[in-house]
Amino acid sequence: MWKRKESLNLKIATYNIWNSESGMPYRIKYIVNEIKLINADVICLQEVSSRNWLKVLQQMLIIPIGILIILKK
């Protein structure tokens, strides 16, 4: 019988960034800081209304985006 010797933990977070064009330039540094503090393996962002802000987040976090799924109503 096969037994796993160590447990694997995966930290998943969802974060609603409440994207508004007027507020994002001011709020982006706080959003980046919060995402860094969360330190999750998988982060799901809600209310990202523009791909430009997603690119800005990626550059400020210096992380690769492995999978990007965009759902619209």
Buried (B, 14 or more C-beta within 10 A) or exposed (E): EEEEEEEEEEEEBEBEBEBEEEEBEEBBEEBBEEBEEEEBEEBEBEEBEEEEBBEBBEEBBEEEEEEEEEEEE
